[in-house]
C-alpha cells in the first residue's frame, strides 16, 4: 500500500487520496484511489510490480485502474 500512496503523491497531480480497507467474507480488499489525472494506459513500474509479486505469494491479486483518477486495489484471501 505504501507504493500506491507514493505513486499517487508523485504522479497523480491529485488533490485527494482515499484509502479504504474492507474485510469481506473470504478476502481483504485494500484500495488506494486518487482524484488525479489518471492514465489511459497503466505503465507498471517497480512499485506496482513489487505489489503484484508480494500479493501473488499470498495467492492475492492487484488491480490497477487509471480511468477516473487512479486506483490500486489489492485483494488478499483470508486463510481459515
PDB file of N, CA, C and O in Angstrom:
ATOM      1  N   UNK A   1       0.822  -1.181   0.000  1.00  0.00           N
ATOM      2  CA  UNK A   1       0.000   0.000   0.000  1.00  0.00           C
ATOM      3  C   UNK A   1       0.874   1.255   0.000  1.00  0.00           C
ATOM      4  O   UNK A   1       0.483   2.288  -0.544  1.00  0.00           O
ATOM      5  N   UNK A   2       2.036   1.162   0.601  1.00  0.00           N
ATOM      6  CA  UNK A   2       2.940   2.315   0.626  1.00  0.00           C
ATOM      7  C   UNK A   2       3.294   2.755  -0.793  1.00  0.00           C
ATOM      8  O   UNK A   2       3.349   3.951  -1.080  1.00  0.00           O
ATOM      9  N   UNK A   3       3.535   1.789  -1.678  1.00  0.00           N
ATOM     10  CA  UNK A   3       3.865   2.119  -3.065  1.00  0.00           C
ATOM     11  C   UNK A   3       2.725   2.848  -3.763  1.00  0.00           C
ATOM     12  O   UNK A   3       2.961   3.782  -4.530  1.00  0.00           O
ATOM     13  N   UNK A   4       1.492   2.426  -3.503  1.00  0.00           N
ATOM     14  CA  UNK A   4       0.333   3.070  -4.123  1.00  0.00           C
ATOM     15  C   UNK A   4       0.203   4.521  -3.651  1.00  0.00           C
ATOM     16  O   UNK A   4      -0.098   5.409  -4.447  1.00  0.00           O
ATOM     17  N   UNK A   5       0.427   4.754  -2.378  1.00  0.00           N
ATOM     18  CA  UNK A   5       0.383   6.121  -1.853  1.00  0.00           C
ATOM     19  C   UNK A   5       1.517   6.969  -2.420  1.00  0.00           C
ATOM     20  O   UNK A   5       1.316   8.135  -2.761  1.00  0.00           O
ATOM     21  N   UNK A   6       2.693   6.388  -2.520  1.00  0.00           N
ATOM     22  CA  UNK A   6       3.840   7.101  -3.089  1.00  0.00           C
ATOM     23  C   UNK A   6       3.584   7.463  -4.541  1.00  0.00           C
ATOM     24  O   UNK A   6       3.856   8.588  -4.960  1.00  0.00           O
ATOM     25  N   UNK A   7       3.060   6.510  -5.316  1.00  0.00           N
ATOM     26  CA  UNK A   7       2.751   6.777  -6.731  1.00  0.00           C
ATOM     27  C   UNK A   7       1.718   7.894  -6.874  1.00  0.00           C
ATOM     28  O   UNK A   7       1.859   8.766  -7.732  1.00  0.00           O
ATOM     29  N   UNK A   8       0.690   7.871  -6.044  1.00  0.00           N
ATOM     30  CA  UNK A   8      -0.339   8.900  -6.112  1.00  0.00           C
ATOM     31  C   UNK A   8       0.263  10.275  -5.823  1.00  0.00           C
ATOM     32  O   UNK A   8      -0.045  11.252  -6.505  1.00  0.00           O
ATOM     33  N   UNK A   9       1.115  10.338  -4.816  1.00  0.00           N
ATOM     34  CA  UNK A   9       1.735  11.610  -4.446  1.00  0.00           C
ATOM     35  C   UNK A   9       2.665  12.120  -5.540  1.00  0.00           C
ATOM     36  O   UNK A   9       2.695  13.318  -5.822  1.00  0.00           O
ATOM     37  N   UNK A  10       3.420  11.222  -6.154  1.00  0.00           N
ATOM     38  CA  UNK A  10       4.418  11.608  -7.164  1.00  0.00           C
ATOM     39  C   UNK A  10       3.823  11.955  -8.523  1.00  0.00           C
ATOM     40  O   UNK A  10       4.228  12.937  -9.146  1.00  0.00           O
ATOM     41  N   UNK A  11       2.870  11.159  -8.985  1.00  0.00           N
ATOM     42  CA  UNK A  11       2.480  11.216 -10.393  1.00  0.00           C
ATOM     43  C   UNK A  11       1.057  11.676 -10.676  1.00  0.00           C
ATOM     44  O   UNK A  11       0.764  12.072 -11.804  1.00  0.00           O
ATOM     45  N   UNK A  12       0.177  11.638  -9.709  1.00  0.00           N
ATOM     46  CA  UNK A  12      -1.254  11.787  -9.999  1.00  0.00           C
ATOM     47  C   UNK A  12      -1.716  13.221 -10.208  1.00  0.00           C
ATOM     48  O   UNK A  12      -2.715  13.458 -10.886  1.00  0.00           O
ATOM     49  N   UNK A  13      -1.000  14.178  -9.633  1.00  0.00           N
ATOM     50  CA  UNK A  13      -1.476  15.560  -9.650  1.00  0.00           C
ATOM     51  C   UNK A  13      -2.878  15.611  -9.029  1.00  0.00           C
ATOM     52  O   UNK A  13      -3.792  16.240  -9.562  1.00  0.00           O
ATOM     53  N   UNK A  14      -3.014  14.930  -7.888  1.00  0.00           N
ATOM     54  CA  UNK A  14      -4.316  14.787  -7.219  1.00  0.00           C
ATOM     55  C   UNK A  14      -4.424  15.733  -6.036  1.00  0.00           C
ATOM     56  O   UNK A  14      -3.421  16.124  -5.440  1.00  0.00           O
ATOM     57  N   UNK A  15      -5.657  16.094  -5.708  1.00  0.00           N
ATOM     58  CA  UNK A  15      -5.902  16.899  -4.513  1.00  0.00           C
ATOM     59  C   UNK A  15      -6.417  16.042  -3.360  1.00  0.00           C
ATOM     60  O   UNK A  15      -6.453  16.496  -2.217  1.00  0.00           O
ATOM     61  N   UNK A  16      -6.818  14.798  -3.658  1.00  0.00           N
ATOM     62  CA  UNK A  16      -7.320  13.889  -2.616  1.00  0.00           C
ATOM     63  C   UNK A  16      -6.848  12.468  -2.902  1.00  0.00           C
ATOM     64  O   UNK A  16      -6.763  12.036  -4.052  1.00  0.00           O
ATOM     65  N   UNK A  17      -6.548  11.763  -1.830  1.00  0.00           N
ATOM     66  CA  UNK A  17      -6.223  10.337  -1.901  1.00  0.00           C
ATOM     67  C   UNK A  17      -7.052   9.649  -0.820  1.00  0.00           C
ATOM     68  O   UNK A  17      -7.019  10.050   0.344  1.00  0.00           O
ATOM     69  N   UNK A  18      -7.793   8.613  -1.208  1.00  0.00           N
ATOM     70  CA  UNK A  18      -8.617   7.864  -0.252  1.00  0.00           C
ATOM     71  C   UNK A  18      -8.046   6.457  -0.084  1.00  0.00           C
ATOM     72  O   UNK A  18      -7.616   5.828  -1.051  1.00  0.00           O
ATOM     73  N   UNK A  19      -8.050   5.981   1.146  1.00  0.00           N
ATOM     74  CA  UNK A  19      -7.637   4.618   1.457  1.00  0.00           C
ATOM     75  C   UNK A  19      -8.835   3.923   2.082  1.00  0.00           C
ATOM     76  O   UNK A  19      -9.413   4.412   3.052  1.00  0.00           O
ATOM     77  N   UNK A  20      -9.203   2.776   1.518  1.00  0.00           N
ATOM     78  CA  UNK A  20     -10.353   2.024   2.009  1.00  0.00           C
ATOM     79  C   UNK A  20      -9.925   0.568   2.195  1.00  0.00           C
ATOM     80  O   UNK A  20      -9.445  -0.072   1.259  1.00  0.00           O
ATOM     81  N   UNK A  21     -10.103   0.061   3.400  1.00  0.00           N
ATOM     82  CA  UNK A  21      -9.773  -1.337   3.691  1.00  0.00           C
ATOM     83  C   UNK A  21     -11.035  -2.012   4.197  1.00  0.00           C
ATOM     84  O   UNK A  21     -11.672  -1.548   5.143  1.00  0.00           O
ATOM     85  N   UNK A  22     -11.389  -3.126   3.546  1.00  0.00           N
ATOM     86  CA  UNK A  22     -12.579  -3.885   3.931  1.00  0.00           C
ATOM     87  C   UNK A  22     -12.204  -5.342   4.172  1.00  0.00           C
ATOM     88  O   UNK A  22     -11.429  -5.933   3.420  1.00  0.00           O
ATOM     89  N   UNK A  23     -12.762  -5.902   5.226  1.00  0.00           N
ATOM     90  CA  UNK A  23     -12.644  -7.338   5.462  1.00  0.00           C
ATOM     91  C   UNK A  23     -13.977  -7.924   5.038  1.00  0.00           C
ATOM     92  O   UNK A  23     -15.002  -7.712   5.685  1.00  0.00           O
ATOM     93  N   UNK A  24     -13.944  -8.666   3.939  1.00  0.00           N
ATOM     94  CA  UNK A  24     -15.151  -9.271   3.392  1.00  0.00           C
ATOM     95  C   UNK A  24     -15.207 -10.729   3.803  1.00  0.00           C
ATOM     96  O   UNK A  24     -14.420 -11.162   4.644  1.00  0.00           O
ATOM     97  N   UNK A  25     -16.105 -11.479   3.236  1.00  0.00           N
ATOM     98  CA  UNK A  25     -16.319 -12.868   3.637  1.00  0.00           C
ATOM     99  C   UNK A  25     -15.037 -13.706   3.579  1.00  0.00           C
ATOM    100  O   UNK A  25     -14.663 -14.341   4.565  1.00  0.00           O
ATOM    101  N   UNK A  26     -14.370 -13.705   2.431  1.00  0.00           N
ATOM    102  CA  UNK A  26     -13.182 -14.553   2.272  1.00  0.00           C
ATOM    103  C   UNK A  26     -11.963 -13.797   1.781  1.00  0.00           C
ATOM    104  O   UNK A  26     -10.939 -14.406   1.471  1.00  0.00           O
ATOM    105  N   UNK A  27     -12.061 -12.467   1.706  1.00  0.00           N
ATOM    106  CA  UNK A  27     -10.919 -11.678   1.235  1.00  0.00           C
ATOM    107  C   UNK A  27     -10.802 -10.370   2.014  1.00  0.00           C
ATOM    108  O   UNK A  27     -11.760  -9.878   2.610  1.00  0.00           O
ATOM    109  N   UNK A  28      -9.599  -9.839   1.983  1.00  0.00           N
ATOM    110  CA  UNK A  28      -9.337  -8.482   2.455  1.00  0.00           C
ATOM    111  C   UNK A  28      -9.142  -7.644   1.202  1.00  0.00           C
ATOM    112  O   UNK A  28      -8.363  -8.004   0.320  1.00  0.00           O
ATOM    113  N   UNK A  29      -9.851  -6.530   1.130  1.00  0.00           N
ATOM    114  CA  UNK A  29      -9.774  -5.631  -0.021  1.00  0.00           C
ATOM    115  C   UNK A  29      -9.207  -4.299   0.461  1.00  0.00           C
ATOM    116  O   UNK A  29      -9.789  -3.642   1.324  1.00  0.00           O
ATOM    117  N   UNK A  30      -8.070  -3.910  -0.102  1.00  0.00           N
ATOM    118  CA  UNK A  30      -7.452  -2.629   0.237  1.00  0.00           C
ATOM    119  C   UNK A  30      -7.353  -1.809  -1.042  1.00  0.00           C
ATOM    120  O   UNK A  30      -6.770  -2.253  -2.031  1.00  0.00           O
ATOM    121  N   UNK A  31      -7.932  -0.599  -1.014  1.00  0.00           N
ATOM    122  CA  UNK A  31      -7.940   0.248  -2.208  1.00  0.00           C
ATOM    123  C   UNK A  31      -7.352   1.617  -1.881  1.00  0.00           C
ATOM    124  O   UNK A  31      -7.702   2.239  -0.878  1.00  0.00           O
ATOM    125  N   UNK A  32      -6.450   2.070  -2.750  1.00  0.00           N
ATOM    126  CA  UNK A  32      -5.927   3.432  -2.701  1.00  0.00           C
ATOM    127  C   UNK A  32      -6.388   4.089  -3.991  1.00  0.00           C
ATOM    128  O   UNK A  32      -6.073   3.617  -5.084  1.00  0.00           O
ATOM    129  N   UNK A  33      -7.143   5.193  -3.860  1.00  0.00           N
ATOM    130  CA  UNK A  33      -7.731   5.853  -5.032  1.00  0.00           C
ATOM    131  C   UNK A  33      -7.500   7.350  -4.915  1.00  0.00           C
ATOM    132  O   UNK A  33      -7.664   7.938  -3.845  1.00  0.00           O
ATOM    133  N   UNK A  34      -7.114   7.965  -6.043  1.00  0.00           N
ATOM    134  CA  UNK A  34      -6.934   9.412  -6.038  1.00  0.00           C
ATOM    135  C   UNK A  34      -7.853  10.059  -7.071  1.00  0.00           C
ATOM    136  O   UNK A  34      -8.454   9.375  -7.899  1.00  0.00           O
ATOM    137  N   UNK A  35      -7.952  11.366  -7.011  1.00  0.00           N
ATOM    138  CA  UNK A  35      -8.789  12.101  -7.956  1.00  0.00           C
ATOM    139  C   UNK A  35      -7.931  12.840  -8.989  1.00  0.00           C
ATOM    140  O   UNK A  35      -8.325  13.882  -9.512  1.00  0.00           O
ATOM    141  N   UNK A  36      -6.783  12.293  -9.262  1.00  0.00           N
ATOM    142  CA  UNK A  36      -5.836  12.928 -10.186  1.00  0.00           C
ATOM    143  C   UNK A  36      -6.147  12.701 -11.643  1.00  0.00           C
ATOM    144  O   UNK A  36      -7.268  12.357 -12.019  1.00  0.00           O
ATOM    145  N   UNK A  37      -5.126  12.902 -12.457  1.00  0.00           N
ATOM    146  CA  UNK A  37      -5.298  12.880 -13.912  1.00  0.00           C
ATOM    147  C   UNK A  37      -5.485  11.490 -14.499  1.00  0.00           C
ATOM    148  O   UNK A  37      -5.921  11.375 -15.644  1.00  0.00           O
ATOM    149  N   UNK A  38      -5.174  10.436 -13.766  1.00  0.00           N
ATOM    150  CA  UNK A  38      -5.363   9.077 -14.282  1.00  0.00           C
ATOM    151  C   UNK A  38      -4.392   8.747 -15.401  1.00  0.00           C
ATOM    152  O   UNK A  38      -3.420   9.467 -15.632  1.00  0.00           O
ATOM    153  N   UNK A  39      -4.664   7.663 -16.084  1.00  0.00           N
ATOM    154  CA  UNK A  39      -3.811   7.217 -17.182  1.00  0.00           C
ATOM    155  C   UNK A  39      -4.614   6.313 -18.097  1.00  0.00           C
ATOM    156  O   UNK A  39      -5.234   5.352 -17.642  1.00  0.00           O
ATOM    157  N   UNK A  40      -4.604   6.619 -19.389  1.00  0.00           N
ATOM    158  CA  UNK A  40      -5.323   5.774 -20.346  1.00  0.00           C
ATOM    159  C   UNK A  40      -4.707   4.379 -20.384  1.00  0.00           C
ATOM    160  O   UNK A  40      -5.416   3.381 -20.513  1.00  0.00           O
ATOM    161  N   UNK A  41      -3.388   4.319 -20.272  1.00  0.00           N
ATOM    162  CA  UNK A  41      -2.688   3.035 -20.243  1.00  0.00           C
ATOM    163  C   UNK A  41      -1.804   3.023 -19.001  1.00  0.00           C
ATOM    164  O   UNK A  41      -0.977   3.914 -18.810  1.00  0.00           O
ATOM    165  N   UNK A  42      -1.983   2.020 -18.168  1.00  0.00           N
ATOM    166  CA  UNK A  42      -1.212   1.924 -16.932  1.00  0.00           C
ATOM    167  C   UNK A  42       0.174   1.381 -17.250  1.00  0.00           C
ATOM    168  O   UNK A  42       0.322   0.306 -17.832  1.00  0.00           O
ATOM    169  N   UNK A  43       1.174   2.143 -16.859  1.00  0.00           N
ATOM    170  CA  UNK A  43       2.571   1.756 -17.048  1.00  0.00           C
ATOM    171  C   UNK A  43       3.096   1.267 -15.705  1.00  0.00           C
ATOM    172  O   UNK A  43       3.279   2.054 -14.777  1.00  0.00           O
ATOM    173  N   UNK A  44       3.335  -0.032 -15.608  1.00  0.00           N
ATOM    174  CA  UNK A  44       3.739  -0.615 -14.334  1.00  0.00           C
ATOM    175  C   UNK A  44       5.239  -0.420 -14.121  1.00  0.00           C
ATOM    176  O   UNK A  44       6.066  -0.822 -14.938  1.00  0.00           O
ATOM    177  N   UNK A  45       5.555   0.211 -12.994  1.00  0.00           N
ATOM    178  CA  UNK A  45       6.945   0.376 -12.591  1.00  0.00           C
ATOM    179  C   UNK A  45       7.280  -0.628 -11.509  1.00  0.00           C
ATOM    180  O   UNK A  45       6.554  -1.600 -11.297  1.00  0.00           O
ATOM    181  N   UNK A  46       8.382  -0.385 -10.831  1.00  0.00           N
ATOM    182  CA  UNK A  46       8.832  -1.302  -9.788  1.00  0.00           C
ATOM    183  C   UNK A  46       7.854  -1.379  -8.617  1.00  0.00           C
ATOM    184  O   UNK A  46       7.701  -2.442  -8.015  1.00  0.00           O
ATOM    185  N   UNK A  47       7.190  -0.268  -8.285  1.00  0.00           N
ATOM    186  CA  UNK A  47       6.256  -0.261  -7.156  1.00  0.00           C
ATOM    187  C   UNK A  47       5.074  -1.184  -7.366  1.00  0.00           C
ATOM    188  O   UNK A  47       4.789  -2.034  -6.523  1.00  0.00           O
ATOM    189  N   UNK A  48       4.385  -1.023  -8.486  1.00  0.00           N
ATOM    190  CA  UNK A  48       3.216  -1.865  -8.762  1.00  0.00           C
ATOM    191  C   UNK A  48       3.638  -3.310  -9.000  1.00  0.00           C
ATOM    192  O   UNK A  48       2.975  -4.237  -8.535  1.00  0.00           O
ATOM    193  N   UNK A  49       4.730  -3.501  -9.718  1.00  0.00           N
ATOM    194  CA  UNK A  49       5.227  -4.864  -9.959  1.00  0.00           C
ATOM    195  C   UNK A  49       5.567  -5.549  -8.642  1.00  0.00           C
ATOM    196  O   UNK A  49       5.251  -6.725  -8.456  1.00  0.00           O
ATOM    197  N   UNK A  50       6.205  -4.830  -7.731  1.00  0.00           N
ATOM    198  CA  UNK A  50       6.526  -5.389  -6.416  1.00  0.00           C
ATOM    199  C   UNK A  50       5.281  -5.738  -5.633  1.00  0.00           C
ATOM    200  O   UNK A  50       5.236  -6.766  -4.957  1.00  0.00           O
ATOM    201  N   UNK A  51       4.253  -4.878  -5.720  1.00  0.00           N
ATOM    202  CA  UNK A  51       2.988  -5.162  -5.044  1.00  0.00           C
ATOM    203  C   UNK A  51       2.361  -6.439  -5.604  1.00  0.00           C
ATOM    204  O   UNK A  51       1.869  -7.280  -4.852  1.00  0.00           O
ATOM    205  N   UNK A  52       2.384  -6.575  -6.929  1.00  0.00           N
ATOM    206  CA  UNK A  52       1.827  -7.773  -7.562  1.00  0.00           C
ATOM    207  C   UNK A  52       2.570  -9.027  -7.120  1.00  0.00           C
ATOM    208  O   UNK A  52       1.951 -10.055  -6.846  1.00  0.00           O
ATOM    209  N   UNK A  53       3.888  -8.944  -7.051  1.00  0.00           N
ATOM    210  CA  UNK A  53       4.685 -10.106  -6.643  1.00  0.00           C
ATOM    211  C   UNK A  53       4.396 -10.504  -5.201  1.00  0.00           C
ATOM    212  O   UNK A  53       4.244 -11.688  -4.900  1.00  0.00           O
ATOM    213  N   UNK A  54       4.320  -9.519  -4.308  1.00  0.00           N
ATOM    214  CA  UNK A  54       4.042  -9.829  -2.907  1.00  0.00           C
ATOM    215  C   UNK A  54       2.630 -10.370  -2.726  1.00  0.00           C
ATOM    216  O   UNK A  54       2.423 -11.298  -1.944  1.00  0.00           O
ATOM    217  N   UNK A  55       1.660  -9.807  -3.431  1.00  0.00           N
ATOM    218  CA  UNK A  55       0.283 -10.317  -3.342  1.00  0.00           C
ATOM    219  C   UNK A  55       0.208 -11.751  -3.867  1.00  0.00           C
ATOM    220  O   UNK A  55      -0.494 -12.587  -3.299  1.00  0.00           O
ATOM    221  N   UNK A  56       0.926 -12.029  -4.944  1.00  0.00           N
ATOM    222  CA  UNK A  56       0.904 -13.377  -5.537  1.00  0.00           C
ATOM    223  C   UNK A  56       1.438 -14.427  -4.558  1.00  0.00           C
ATOM    224  O   UNK A  56       0.971 -15.566  -4.562  1.00  0.00           O
ATOM    225  N   UNK A  57       2.414 -14.053  -3.719  1.00  0.00           N
ATOM    226  CA  UNK A  57       2.935 -15.032  -2.752  1.00  0.00           C
ATOM    227  C   UNK A  57       1.870 -15.438  -1.739  1.00  0.00           C
ATOM    228  O   UNK A  57       1.978 -16.488  -1.106  1.00  0.00           O
ATOM    229  N   UNK A  58       0.835 -14.602  -1.585  1.00  0.00           N
ATOM    230  CA  UNK A  58      -0.268 -14.904  -0.680  1.00  0.00           C
ATOM    231  C   UNK A  58      -1.529 -15.327  -1.435  1.00  0.00           C
ATOM    232  O   UNK A  58      -2.619 -15.362  -0.864  1.00  0.00           O
ATOM    233  N   UNK A  59      -1.374 -15.648  -2.720  1.00  0.00           N
ATOM    234  CA  UNK A  59      -2.466 -16.015  -3.623  1.00  0.00           C
ATOM    235  C   UNK A  59      -3.455 -14.860  -3.813  1.00  0.00           C
ATOM    236  O   UNK A  59      -4.656 -15.075  -3.978  1.00  0.00           O
ATOM    237  N   UNK A  60      -2.934 -13.648  -3.785  1.00  0.00           N
ATOM    238  CA  UNK A  60      -3.767 -12.474  -3.973  1.00  0.00           C
ATOM    239  C   UNK A  60      -3.556 -11.832  -5.333  1.00  0.00           C
ATOM    240  O   UNK A  60      -2.791 -12.331  -6.158  1.00  0.00           O
ATOM    241  N   UNK A  61      -4.239 -10.725  -5.556  1.00  0.00           N
ATOM    242  CA  UNK A  61      -4.189 -10.026  -6.841  1.00  0.00           C
ATOM    243  C   UNK A  61      -4.141  -8.522  -6.616  1.00  0.00           C
ATOM    244  O   UNK A  61      -4.624  -8.010  -5.606  1.00  0.00           O
ATOM    245  N   UNK A  62      -3.548  -7.827  -7.578  1.00  0.00           N
ATOM    246  CA  UNK A  62      -3.532  -6.367  -7.577  1.00  0.00           C
ATOM    247  C   UNK A  62      -4.203  -5.911  -8.865  1.00  0.00           C
ATOM    248  O   UNK A  62      -3.877  -6.391  -9.951  1.00  0.00           O
ATOM    249  N   UNK A  63      -5.139  -4.985  -8.733  1.00  0.00           N
ATOM    250  CA  UNK A  63      -5.875  -4.451  -9.882  1.00  0.00           C
ATOM    251  C   UNK A  63      -5.600  -2.953  -9.951  1.00  0.00           C
ATOM    252  O   UNK A  63      -5.784  -2.235  -8.969  1.00  0.00           O
ATOM    253  N   UNK A  64      -5.160  -2.490 -11.113  1.00  0.00           N
ATOM    254  CA  UNK A  64      -4.936  -1.058 -11.304  1.00  0.00           C
ATOM    255  C   UNK A  64      -5.949  -0.522 -12.302  1.00  0.00           C
ATOM    256  O   UNK A  64      -6.343  -1.210 -13.244  1.00  0.00           O
ATOM    257  N   UNK A  65      -6.365   0.723 -12.077  1.00  0.00           N
ATOM    258  CA  UNK A  65      -7.347   1.353 -12.964  1.00  0.00           C
ATOM    259  C   UNK A  65      -7.014   2.835 -13.057  1.00  0.00           C
ATOM    260  O   UNK A  65      -6.952   3.526 -12.041  1.00  0.00           O
ATOM    261  N   UNK A  66      -6.802   3.319 -14.262  1.00  0.00           N
ATOM    262  CA  UNK A  66      -6.472   4.722 -14.471  1.00  0.00           C
ATOM    263  C   UNK A  66      -7.567   5.500 -15.156  1.00  0.00           C
ATOM    264  O   UNK A  66      -7.309   6.579 -15.691  1.00  0.00           O
ATOM    265  N   UNK A  67      -8.794   4.981 -15.158  1.00  0.00           N
ATOM    266  CA  UNK A  67      -9.858   5.612 -15.943  1.00  0.00           C
ATOM    267  C   UNK A  67     -10.492   6.833 -15.281  1.00  0.00           C
ATOM    268  O   UNK A  67     -10.890   7.754 -15.994  1.00  0.00           O
ATOM    269  N   UNK A  68     -10.602   6.884 -13.984  1.00  0.00           N
ATOM    270  CA  UNK A  68     -11.186   8.028 -13.259  1.00  0.00           C
ATOM    271  C   UNK A  68     -10.241   8.337 -12.102  1.00  0.00           C
ATOM    272  O   UNK A  68     -10.437   7.837 -10.994  1.00  0.00           O
ATOM    273  N   UNK A  69      -9.234   9.144 -12.342  1.00  0.00           N
ATOM    274  CA  UNK A  69      -8.156   9.243 -11.375  1.00  0.00           C
ATOM    275  C   UNK A  69      -7.357   7.960 -11.511  1.00  0.00           C
ATOM    276  O   UNK A  69      -7.274   7.393 -12.600  1.00  0.00           O
ATOM    277  N   UNK A  70      -6.776   7.504 -10.431  1.00  0.00           N
ATOM    278  CA  UNK A  70      -6.018   6.253 -10.472  1.00  0.00           C
ATOM    279  C   UNK A  70      -6.308   5.479  -9.207  1.00  0.00           C
ATOM    280  O   UNK A  70      -6.363   6.053  -8.120  1.00  0.00           O
ATOM    281  N   UNK A  71      -6.493   4.176  -9.342  1.00  0.00           N
ATOM    282  CA  UNK A  71      -6.720   3.348  -8.165  1.00  0.00           C
ATOM    283  C   UNK A  71      -5.896   2.074  -8.242  1.00  0.00           C
ATOM    284  O   UNK A  71      -5.640   1.528  -9.315  1.00  0.00           O
ATOM    285  N   UNK A  72      -5.493   1.627  -7.069  1.00  0.00           N
ATOM    286  CA  UNK A  72      -4.800   0.346  -6.919  1.00  0.00           C
ATOM    287  C   UNK A  72      -5.585  -0.429  -5.871  1.00  0.00           C
ATOM    288  O   UNK A  72      -5.703   0.002  -4.724  1.00  0.00           O
ATOM    289  N   UNK A  73      -6.117  -1.570  -6.274  1.00  0.00           N
ATOM    290  CA  UNK A  73      -6.900  -2.414  -5.375  1.00  0.00           C
ATOM    291  C   UNK A  73      -6.152  -3.721  -5.175  1.00  0.00           C
ATOM    292  O   UNK A  73      -5.778  -4.390  -6.138  1.00  0.00           O
ATOM    293  N   UNK A  74      -5.940  -4.076  -3.924  1.00  0.00           N
ATOM    294  CA  UNK A  74      -5.280  -5.334  -3.580  1.00  0.00           C
ATOM    295  C   UNK A  74      -6.302  -6.255  -2.932  1.00  0.00           C
ATOM    296  O   UNK A  74      -6.998  -5.870  -1.992  1.00  0.00           O
ATOM    297  N   UNK A  75      -6.383  -7.474  -3.448  1.00  0.00           N
ATOM    298  CA  UNK A  75      -7.289  -8.491  -2.908  1.00  0.00           C
ATOM    299  C   UNK A  75      -6.449  -9.636  -2.348  1.00  0.00           C
ATOM    300  O   UNK A  75      -5.656 -10.242  -3.068  1.00  0.00           O
ATOM    301  N   UNK A  76      -6.627  -9.923  -1.074  1.00  0.00           N
ATOM    302  CA  UNK A  76      -5.875 -10.985  -0.424  1.00  0.00           C
ATOM    303  C   UNK A  76      -6.842 -11.959   0.225  1.00  0.00           C
ATOM    304  O   UNK A  76      -7.759 -11.542   0.932  1.00  0.00           O
ATOM    305  N   UNK A  77      -6.647 -13.256  -0.005  1.00  0.00           N
ATOM    306  CA  UNK A  77      -7.560 -14.230   0.605  1.00  0.00           C
ATOM    307  C   UNK A  77      -7.323 -14.324   2.123  1.00  0.00           C
ATOM    308  O   UNK A  77      -6.206 -14.164   2.614  1.00  0.00           O
ATOM    309  N   UNK A  78      -8.408 -14.586   2.830  1.00  0.00           N
ATOM    310  CA  UNK A  78      -8.307 -14.831   4.275  1.00  0.00           C
ATOM    311  C   UNK A  78      -8.201 -16.329   4.449  1.00  0.00           C
ATOM    312  O   UNK A  78      -9.080 -17.084   4.033  1.00  0.00           O
ATOM    313  N   UNK A  79      -7.124 -16.743   5.064  1.00  0.00           N
ATOM    314  CA  UNK A  79      -6.913 -18.174   5.281  1.00  0.00           C
ATOM    315  C   UNK A  79      -7.748 -18.640   6.483  1.00  0.00           C
ATOM    316  O   UNK A  79      -7.829 -17.939   7.492  1.00  0.00           O
ATOM    317  N   UNK A  80      -8.362 -19.816   6.373  1.00  0.00           N
ATOM    318  CA  UNK A  80      -9.153 -20.344   7.501  1.00  0.00           C
ATOM    319  C   UNK A  80      -8.294 -20.721   8.682  1.00  0.00           C
ATOM    320  O   UNK A  80      -8.812 -21.177   9.702  1.00  0.00           O
TER     321      UNK A  80
END
